[in-house]
Amino acid sequence: MNILIFIVALIGGTAGVLSTLYLTISLPAVIIWKVYRRIHKHIPITK
């Protein structure tokens, strides 16, 4: 039973770390991409 709890905790921890990394990397990337398009192609940021 102890090994089962360890496996579930490991899977849950890994999912939490991966989702946090994804959000940490993707949000600034989208903002930078929108600013780049605004400067070079004159596309509105909200589009």
Secondary structure as the mmCIF struct_conf table of DSSP 4:
data_model
#
loop_
_struct_conf.conf_type_id
_struct_conf.id
_struct_conf.beg_label_comp_id
_struct_conf.beg_label_asym_id
_struct_conf.beg_label_seq_id
_struct_conf.end_label_comp_id
_struct_conf.end_label_asym_id
_struct_conf.end_label_seq_id
HELX_RH_AL_P HELX_RH_AL_P1 ASN A 2 LYS A 41
TURN_TY1_P TURN_TY1_P1 ILE A 45 THR A 46
#
